[in-house]
């Protein structure tokens, strides 16, 4: 039963065909076939079974080792009377909660990753409107996206949704054969722009592209057929980025998404809960109408998919790079994007997720729990940085020994997290996805902890944050205040390490020194991008444009 969503209320509107089993898992997700079924299909079937089974068993074995490492980590809290200390007991509760969602939940998604078969044929008579959203971006970037959308194969009508109301954009749309839509004001930002266009168009399905994503000619051919199942409310196509060579930040930002857009999103799809990402998405018009349109907010895409799933609609993830985009080219763009996303996601975690929790299947609860707790890496990192800095500078011998024991218990879990993530990415990555260590992504995300911690604080205190599109070109002004926490952390950590090695009366445990050094290196890598004048390939989207031609 599909349910219409109106604020806190749901109304039954129409029965939904049973395209899924009783568990809610999509019937057409390509998972490992049963051995008897594989034998029935001969050598090819057996090879498919063994290949998929080998991946599952390998990941399963690694996850068991990871669970053992997690048990070892949590055992530290139970020894030495630590649970008798209220703040340590609270810290254990937080650690267990974080591990449940972010670690165990992530591993579950890896184990559930599956590839879908090719979509069925496009349903007869299905009409498509393609929305390309713009708001003051450079004209060459708009031309790149709009011209690519117009020439996609398959019947469709392309529209430029211009919140910048630029006459040059109107002329460009006419020149390329696209429709042109503007509205009065910019209420609700991107969501408002989309909803205004929905009211003026009639396509059965709307395909949505951010202005930096240029769809391939085969985009609709590889995605629209999934709407043959009338229960499917939306299809999300993989996001990839073509400007990694533009700067260190662009490369690290692009690499930070490899895990999410490959095994993580494929696992979410395997659990029947692909989520909207913002661009490269196709949504059934009646599904949007059933929830009152595209949901406004800083995380409008995630909120929209949450409402669609709560209303009973199903989703599909297409793990193919069919519309490459641009990663944030510098720290100004990166921080703008991450603060907006983290603040929006935390708001959903605190408000929308609890409100809609009972409307979701348990699989959907796990998937959204993993997505909405990701940015807790900020507060978690802040706590660890504070403790190691304090211990290096002024920690007692007892405190140092205790923290050293804590790190001994933490390191095996950290190693298993890295190993499992890398193996899952190698197993499930698209052939075009680079097979590379993720140290740049790890350093960039970890050193962005002040942004995530600030976002959590703003969400808890209900402090509003204005919507700002992610800058698509390099050269934006970076407020020095953004870098003060990282600079302070680097100075304190470096000073603590130097003091421990030269002036401290008692030697610090090597593991504590190593942990402090790792923190300092992450901060140094990020600050180098801001202060060393690191070369950005271009102060325009030209690098990304040329990469997709």
C-alpha positions as CSV (number, residue, x, y, z in Angstrom):
1,X,0.0,0.0,0.0
2,X,1.4,3.4,-1.0
3,X,0.7,6.1,1.5
4,X,0.5,9.8,0.9
5,X,2.6,11.9,3.2
6,X,1.3,15.2,4.5
7,X,3.5,16.5,7.3
8,X,3.0,14.0,10.1
9,X,0.1,12.2,8.5
10,X,-0.2,9.4,6.0
11,X,-3.2,8.5,4.0
12,X,-3.6,5.3,2.0
13,X,-4.0,6.3,-1.7
14,X,-3.5,3.2,-3.9
15,X,-2.4,-0.4,-3.7
16,X,1.1,-1.1,-4.8
17,X,2.0,-4.2,-6.9
18,X,4.0,-6.7,-4.9
19,X,7.2,-6.3,-6.8
20,X,9.1,-7.3,-3.6
21,X,9.0,-10.1,-1.3
22,X,7.4,-10.1,2.1
23,X,10.7,-8.7,3.5
24,X,10.6,-5.7,1.3
25,X,13.8,-6.6,-0.6
26,X,13.7,-5.9,-4.3
27,X,13.0,-9.0,-6.3
28,X,15.1,-8.0,-9.2
29,X,18.4,-7.3,-7.4
30,X,21.1,-9.6,-8.7
31,X,22.4,-11.5,-5.7
32,X,24.2,-14.8,-5.5
33,X,21.8,-17.4,-7.0
34,X,21.1,-20.6,-5.2
35,X,23.6,-23.4,-6.0
36,X,20.9,-25.6,-7.6
37,X,19.7,-22.7,-9.7
38,X,23.3,-22.1,-10.7
39,X,23.8,-25.7,-11.8
40,X,20.7,-25.5,-13.9
41,X,22.3,-22.7,-15.8
42,X,25.5,-24.6,-16.5
43,X,29.1,-23.4,-16.3
44,X,28.2,-19.7,-16.5
45,X,25.7,-20.0,-13.7
46,X,28.2,-21.9,-11.5
47,X,30.9,-19.4,-12.1
48,X,28.6,-16.6,-11.2
49,X,27.6,-18.4,-8.0
50,X,31.2,-19.1,-6.9
51,X,32.3,-15.5,-7.8
52,X,29.5,-13.9,-5.8
53,X,29.7,-16.5,-3.0
54,X,33.4,-16.0,-2.7
55,X,32.9,-12.3,-2.2
56,X,30.2,-12.8,0.4
57,X,32.2,-15.4,2.3
58,X,35.4,-13.4,2.2
59,X,33.6,-10.3,3.5
60,X,31.7,-12.3,6.0
61,X,34.9,-13.7,7.4
62,X,36.5,-10.3,7.7
63,X,33.4,-8.9,9.4
64,X,33.6,-11.7,12.0
65,X,37.2,-10.7,12.7
66,X,36.0,-7.1,12.8
67,X,33.3,-8.0,15.3
68,X,35.9,-9.7,17.5
69,X,38.0,-6.5,17.3
70,X,35.0,-4.5,18.3
71,X,34.4,-6.7,21.3
72,X,38.1,-6.3,22.2
73,X,37.7,-2.5,21.9
74,X,34.6,-2.3,24.0
75,X,36.2,-4.6,26.6
76,X,38.5,-1.8,27.6
77,X,35.6,0.1,29.1
78,X,34.6,-2.8,31.4
79,X,38.0,-3.2,33.1
80,X,39.6,-1.2,36.0
81,X,36.3,0.0,37.4
82,X,35.9,2.5,34.5
83,X,32.1,2.0,34.3
84,X,31.9,3.3,37.9
85,X,32.9,6.7,36.6
86,X,29.8,8.5,35.2
87,X,31.5,10.3,32.3
88,X,33.3,7.1,31.2
89,X,30.0,5.2,31.4
90,X,28.4,7.9,29.2
91,X,31.4,7.7,26.8
92,X,30.9,3.9,26.5
93,X,27.2,4.4,25.7
94,X,28.2,6.9,23.0
95,X,30.9,4.6,21.6
96,X,28.6,1.6,21.5
97,X,25.9,3.6,19.8
98,X,28.3,5.0,17.2
99,X,29.8,1.6,16.6
100,X,26.3,0.0,16.1
101,X,25.3,2.5,13.4
102,X,28.5,3.5,11.7
103,X,30.5,0.3,11.9
104,X,28.2,-2.6,12.2
105,X,25.6,-0.9,10.0
106,X,28.3,-0.2,7.3
107,X,29.5,-3.8,7.4
108,X,26.0,-5.0,6.9
109,X,25.6,-2.8,3.8
110,X,28.8,-4.3,2.4
111,X,27.5,-7.8,2.9
112,X,24.2,-6.9,1.2
113,X,25.8,-5.3,-1.8
114,X,24.4,-6.6,-5.1
115,X,24.4,-5.7,-8.8
116,X,21.1,-5.2,-10.5
117,X,20.5,-6.8,-13.9
118,X,19.9,-4.5,-16.9
119,X,16.6,-2.6,-16.7
120,X,13.6,-3.8,-18.7
121,X,12.3,-2.0,-21.7
122,X,10.9,1.5,-21.3
123,X,7.2,1.4,-20.5
124,X,5.1,2.4,-23.5
125,X,3.8,5.9,-23.3
126,X,5.9,6.9,-20.3
127,X,6.8,10.6,-20.7
128,X,9.9,12.2,-19.2
129,X,10.8,15.8,-18.2
130,X,14.5,16.5,-17.6
131,X,15.2,19.2,-15.0
132,X,18.6,20.9,-15.0
133,X,18.8,23.3,-12.1
134,X,20.9,26.5,-12.2
135,X,21.5,29.5,-10.0
136,X,24.1,31.9,-11.2
137,X,26.8,29.4,-12.3
138,X,29.2,30.1,-15.1
139,X,27.5,29.9,-18.6
140,X,30.0,27.3,-19.9
141,X,29.1,25.0,-17.0
142,X,25.4,25.4,-17.8
143,X,25.9,24.8,-21.5
144,X,27.8,21.6,-20.7
145,X,25.0,20.1,-18.6
146,X,22.1,21.4,-20.7
147,X,23.5,20.3,-24.1
148,X,24.3,16.8,-22.7
149,X,20.7,16.5,-21.3
150,X,19.1,17.6,-24.6
151,X,20.9,14.9,-26.7
152,X,20.1,11.9,-24.4
153,X,18.6,9.1,-26.3
154,X,14.9,8.3,-25.6
155,X,12.0,10.6,-25.8
156,X,12.1,13.5,-23.3
157,X,11.8,17.2,-22.9
158,X,14.7,19.1,-21.3
159,X,14.1,22.2,-19.1
160,X,16.5,24.7,-17.6
161,X,15.3,25.7,-14.2
162,X,17.1,29.0,-13.8
163,X,16.9,30.5,-10.3
164,X,19.4,33.1,-11.4
165,X,17.0,34.4,-14.1
166,X,19.8,35.2,-16.5
167,X,18.8,36.4,-20.0
168,X,21.9,34.6,-21.4
169,X,20.6,31.4,-19.9
170,X,17.3,31.9,-21.6
171,X,19.0,32.4,-25.0
172,X,21.2,29.4,-24.4
173,X,18.1,27.2,-23.7
174,X,16.4,28.4,-26.8
175,X,19.5,27.8,-28.9
176,X,19.9,24.2,-27.6
177,X,16.1,23.4,-27.9
178,X,15.4,23.2,-24.2
179,X,12.6,24.8,-22.3
180,X,13.3,27.6,-19.9
181,X,11.6,28.1,-16.5
182,X,12.0,30.8,-13.9
183,X,10.0,31.7,-10.8
184,X,9.4,34.6,-8.6
185,X,11.8,34.6,-5.6
186,X,13.9,31.7,-4.4
187,X,11.8,30.2,-1.6
188,X,13.0,26.8,-0.4
189,X,16.1,27.0,-2.7
190,X,16.5,23.9,-4.9
191,X,13.4,22.2,-3.6
192,X,11.3,25.2,-4.3
193,X,12.8,25.5,-7.8
194,X,11.9,21.8,-8.6
195,X,8.4,22.2,-7.1
196,X,7.7,25.3,-9.2
197,X,8.8,23.4,-12.3
198,X,6.6,20.4,-11.4
199,X,3.6,22.6,-11.3
200,X,4.3,23.7,-14.9
201,X,5.2,20.4,-16.5
202,X,3.4,17.1,-17.1
203,X,6.0,14.3,-17.5
204,X,5.3,11.0,-15.8
205,X,8.9,10.9,-14.6
206,X,11.2,13.8,-13.9
207,X,15.0,13.4,-14.2
208,X,17.0,15.8,-12.1
209,X,20.6,17.0,-12.7
210,X,22.7,19.4,-10.7
211,X,24.4,21.9,-13.0
212,X,27.8,20.3,-12.8
213,X,26.6,16.9,-14.0
214,X,26.5,16.1,-17.7
215,X,24.5,13.0,-18.5
216,X,25.7,10.5,-21.1
217,X,23.5,9.8,-24.1
218,X,22.6,6.4,-22.7
219,X,21.5,7.8,-19.3
220,X,17.7,7.2,-19.9
221,X,18.3,3.9,-21.6
222,X,20.1,2.5,-18.6
223,X,17.6,3.8,-16.0
224,X,14.1,4.6,-17.2
225,X,13.1,1.0,-17.7
226,X,12.9,0.3,-13.9
227,X,9.7,2.4,-13.8
228,X,8.0,-0.6,-15.5
229,X,7.4,-1.6,-11.9
230,X,4.7,0.8,-10.8
231,X,5.8,0.5,-7.2
232,X,9.2,2.1,-7.9
233,X,9.0,5.7,-6.8
234,X,12.6,6.8,-7.8
235,X,15.8,5.6,-9.4
236,X,19.1,7.0,-8.3
237,X,22.1,6.7,-10.7
238,X,25.7,6.7,-9.4
239,X,27.5,10.0,-9.0
240,X,31.1,10.2,-10.2
241,X,33.5,13.2,-10.6
242,X,35.7,14.1,-13.5
243,X,37.9,16.9,-12.1
244,X,40.2,14.9,-9.7
245,X,43.2,16.3,-11.5
246,X,42.2,19.9,-10.7
247,X,43.6,20.0,-7.2
248,X,44.5,17.9,-4.2
249,X,41.2,18.8,-2.6
250,X,39.2,17.8,-5.7
251,X,41.0,14.4,-5.8
252,X,40.6,13.8,-2.0
253,X,36.9,14.9,-2.2
254,X,36.2,12.6,-5.1
255,X,38.0,9.7,-3.4
256,X,35.9,10.3,-0.3
257,X,32.8,9.3,-2.2
258,X,34.1,6.0,-3.8
259,X,33.0,3.9,-0.9
260,X,29.6,5.5,-0.7
261,X,28.7,5.4,-4.4
262,X,30.0,1.8,-4.9
263,X,29.6,-0.9,-2.1
264,X,27.6,1.3,0.4
265,X,24.9,2.4,-2.1
266,X,24.8,-1.1,-3.7
267,X,24.3,-2.5,-0.2
268,X,21.5,0.0,0.6
269,X,19.8,-1.1,-2.7
270,X,20.3,-4.7,-1.7
271,X,18.3,-3.9,1.4
272,X,15.6,-2.2,-0.6
273,X,16.6,1.3,0.4
274,X,18.6,3.2,-2.2
275,X,18.5,6.9,-1.2
276,X,18.3,10.1,-3.3
277,X,21.6,12.0,-3.6
278,X,20.4,15.1,-5.4
279,X,21.6,14.8,-8.9
280,X,21.3,11.9,-11.5
281,X,17.9,11.0,-10.0
282,X,14.6,10.0,-11.7
283,X,11.4,10.3,-9.7
284,X,7.9,9.3,-10.6
285,X,5.6,12.4,-10.6
286,X,2.8,10.6,-8.7
287,X,5.3,9.6,-6.0
288,X,6.3,13.2,-5.5
289,X,2.7,14.3,-5.5
290,X,1.9,11.7,-2.8
291,X,4.4,13.4,-0.4
292,X,3.5,17.0,-1.2
293,X,6.4,17.5,-3.6
294,X,10.2,17.8,-3.2
295,X,10.9,18.3,0.5
296,X,12.7,21.6,1.4
297,X,15.7,21.8,3.7
298,X,19.5,21.7,3.7
299,X,19.3,17.9,3.0
300,X,16.3,18.1,0.7
301,X,17.3,15.1,-1.3
302,X,17.7,12.8,1.7
303,X,14.5,14.1,3.2
304,X,12.6,13.5,0.0
305,X,13.7,9.9,-0.2
306,X,13.0,9.3,3.5
307,X,9.4,10.6,2.9
308,X,9.0,8.5,-0.2
309,X,10.1,5.3,1.6
310,X,7.9,6.1,4.6
311,X,5.0,6.5,2.1
312,X,5.6,3.0,0.8
313,X,7.4,3.7,-2.5
314,X,10.4,1.6,-3.6
315,X,13.7,2.6,-5.0
316,X,16.4,1.5,-7.4
317,X,20.2,2.2,-7.5
318,X,22.0,2.1,-10.8
319,X,25.7,1.5,-10.2
320,X,26.9,3.0,-13.5
321,X,28.8,6.2,-14.0
322,X,26.3,7.9,-16.4
323,X,26.5,11.6,-15.5
324,X,30.0,12.7,-14.3
325,X,30.1,15.9,-12.2
326,X,32.6,18.1,-10.4
327,X,34.0,17.6,-6.9
328,X,34.7,20.7,-4.7
329,X,37.9,22.1,-6.2
330,X,39.2,23.9,-3.1
331,X,38.7,24.1,0.7
332,X,36.2,27.0,0.4
333,X,33.9,24.9,-1.7
334,X,34.5,21.7,0.4
335,X,33.7,23.4,3.7
336,X,30.6,25.1,2.2
337,X,29.3,21.7,1.0
338,X,30.1,19.7,4.1
339,X,28.6,22.2,6.5
340,X,25.4,22.4,4.6
341,X,25.1,18.6,4.2
342,X,26.1,17.8,7.8
343,X,23.8,20.4,9.3
344,X,20.9,19.2,7.1
345,X,21.5,15.5,7.8
346,X,21.8,16.1,11.6
347,X,18.5,17.9,11.5
348,X,16.8,14.9,9.9
349,X,18.5,12.6,12.4
350,X,17.0,14.6,15.3
351,X,13.6,15.4,13.9
352,X,12.4,13.6,10.7
353,X,14.0,10.2,11.3
354,X,12.4,9.6,14.8
355,X,9.1,10.9,13.5
356,X,9.0,8.5,10.5
357,X,10.8,5.6,12.2
358,X,7.8,3.4,12.6
359,X,6.8,3.9,8.9
360,X,10.1,2.4,7.7
361,X,11.1,-1.3,7.4
362,X,13.9,-2.4,9.7
363,X,16.2,-2.5,6.7
364,X,15.4,1.1,5.8
365,X,16.0,2.1,9.4
366,X,19.5,0.7,9.3
367,X,20.3,2.4,6.0
368,X,19.1,5.8,7.1
369,X,20.8,5.3,10.5
370,X,24.1,4.7,8.7
371,X,23.7,7.7,6.5
372,X,22.5,10.1,9.2
373,X,25.3,9.3,11.7
374,X,28.2,9.5,9.3
375,X,29.0,13.1,10.2
376,X,29.4,12.1,13.9
377,X,33.0,11.6,12.8
378,X,33.5,15.2,13.7
379,X,32.6,15.0,17.4
380,X,34.4,11.7,17.7
381,X,37.6,13.1,16.2
382,X,37.3,16.2,18.4
383,X,37.2,14.1,21.6
384,X,40.2,12.0,20.6
385,X,42.3,15.0,19.5
386,X,41.5,16.7,22.8
387,X,42.5,13.7,24.9
388,X,45.8,13.0,23.1
389,X,46.8,16.6,23.2
390,X,46.1,16.9,26.9
391,X,48.0,13.8,27.7
392,X,51.0,14.8,25.6
393,X,51.3,18.2,27.4
394,X,50.2,17.5,30.9
395,X,48.9,14.0,31.4
396,X,49.8,12.0,34.5
397,X,51.5,8.7,34.2
398,X,48.4,6.8,35.2
399,X,46.3,8.7,32.5
400,X,49.0,8.0,29.9
401,X,49.0,4.3,30.7
402,X,45.2,4.2,30.6
403,X,45.1,5.9,27.2
404,X,47.8,3.7,25.9
405,X,45.7,0.7,26.9
406,X,42.7,2.3,25.2
407,X,44.7,2.7,22.0
408,X,45.9,-0.9,22.1
409,X,42.2,-1.9,22.2
410,X,41.3,0.6,19.5
411,X,43.9,-0.1,16.9
412,X,42.7,-3.6,15.9
413,X,39.2,-2.2,15.3
414,X,40.7,0.6,13.2
415,X,42.7,-1.8,11.1
416,X,39.7,-4.0,10.5
417,X,37.6,-1.0,9.5
418,X,40.2,0.0,6.9
419,X,40.7,-3.5,5.6
420,X,36.9,-4.3,5.3
421,X,36.2,-1.0,3.5
422,X,39.1,-1.5,1.1
423,X,38.1,-5.1,0.3
424,X,34.4,-4.2,-0.2
425,X,35.4,-1.4,-2.5
426,X,37.7,-3.7,-4.5
427,X,34.9,-6.3,-4.8
428,X,32.1,-4.0,-5.8
429,X,33.6,-1.0,-7.4
430,X,32.6,-0.2,-11.0
431,X,35.4,-1.0,-13.5
432,X,36.0,2.7,-14.1
433,X,36.4,3.4,-10.4
434,X,40.1,3.9,-9.6
435,X,41.6,1.3,-7.4
436,X,43.5,3.5,-5.0
437,X,44.2,3.8,-1.3
438,X,41.9,6.3,0.4
439,X,44.5,8.1,2.5
440,X,43.8,11.5,1.0
441,X,40.1,11.1,1.6
442,X,40.7,9.9,5.1
443,X,42.9,12.9,5.9
444,X,40.5,15.4,4.3
445,X,37.4,14.1,6.1
446,X,39.2,13.6,9.4
447,X,40.7,17.2,9.4
448,X,37.2,18.6,8.6
449,X,36.1,17.6,12.1
450,X,35.4,21.2,13.2
451,X,32.9,21.6,10.4
452,X,31.0,18.5,11.4
453,X,31.2,19.3,15.1
454,X,29.8,22.8,14.4
455,X,27.0,21.3,12.3
456,X,26.1,18.9,15.2
457,X,26.0,21.8,17.6
458,X,23.9,24.0,15.3
459,X,21.5,21.1,14.8
460,X,21.1,20.3,18.5
461,X,20.6,24.0,19.3
462,X,18.2,24.4,16.4
463,X,20.3,27.3,15.0
464,X,19.2,27.8,11.3
465,X,21.7,27.8,8.5
466,X,21.1,29.6,5.2
467,X,21.1,27.4,2.0
468,X,24.2,27.9,-0.1
469,X,24.9,26.0,-3.3
470,X,28.3,24.3,-3.4
471,X,30.7,26.5,-5.4
472,X,31.6,24.8,-8.7
473,X,34.8,26.7,-9.5
474,X,37.9,27.3,-7.6
475,X,39.1,30.6,-6.2
476,X,36.4,31.2,-3.6
477,X,37.3,33.2,-0.5
478,X,38.1,31.0,2.5
479,X,37.4,32.7,5.8
480,X,40.5,32.2,8.0
481,X,38.3,31.4,10.9
482,X,37.4,28.1,9.3
483,X,41.0,27.0,9.8
484,X,41.6,28.2,13.3
485,X,40.5,24.9,15.0
486,X,42.8,22.8,12.6
487,X,45.7,25.3,13.1
488,X,45.3,25.2,16.9
489,X,45.1,21.4,16.9
490,X,48.2,21.1,14.8
491,X,50.2,23.6,17.0
492,X,49.1,21.8,20.2
493,X,49.7,18.3,18.9
494,X,53.1,19.2,17.5
495,X,54.0,21.1,20.7
496,X,52.9,18.1,22.8
497,X,55.0,15.7,20.7
498,X,58.0,17.9,20.9
499,X,57.6,18.4,24.6
500,X,57.2,14.7,25.2
501,X,60.4,13.9,23.3
502,X,62.6,16.6,24.8
503,X,61.4,18.0,28.1
504,X,59.0,15.5,29.7
505,X,60.3,13.9,32.9
506,X,58.7,10.6,32.0
507,X,58.7,9.1,28.5
508,X,55.3,8.9,26.8
509,X,54.1,5.5,25.4
510,X,55.1,5.2,21.8
511,X,51.6,4.4,20.7
512,X,50.3,7.6,22.2
513,X,53.0,9.5,20.4
514,X,52.2,7.8,17.2
515,X,48.5,8.5,17.6
516,X,49.3,12.2,18.1
517,X,51.6,12.3,15.1
518,X,48.8,10.8,12.9
519,X,46.4,13.5,14.0
520,X,49.0,16.2,13.3
521,X,49.7,14.8,9.8
522,X,46.0,14.9,8.8
523,X,45.8,18.6,9.9
524,X,49.1,19.5,8.2
525,X,47.9,18.0,4.9
526,X,44.7,20.1,5.0
527,X,46.4,23.3,6.1
528,X,49.0,22.9,3.4
529,X,46.2,23.3,0.8
530,X,45.2,26.6,2.3
531,X,48.6,28.1,3.1
532,X,51.1,26.8,0.5
533,X,49.5,28.2,-2.6
534,X,48.8,24.7,-3.9
535,X,48.1,24.9,-7.6
536,X,44.5,24.6,-8.7
537,X,44.4,23.5,-12.3
538,X,41.9,26.2,-13.3
539,X,39.7,28.9,-11.9
540,X,36.9,27.7,-14.1
541,X,35.0,24.5,-14.8
542,X,37.0,24.0,-18.0
543,X,39.0,21.1,-16.5
544,X,35.8,19.2,-15.7
545,X,34.2,20.1,-19.1
546,X,37.1,18.8,-21.1
547,X,37.3,15.6,-19.0
548,X,33.8,14.5,-20.1
549,X,34.2,15.1,-23.8
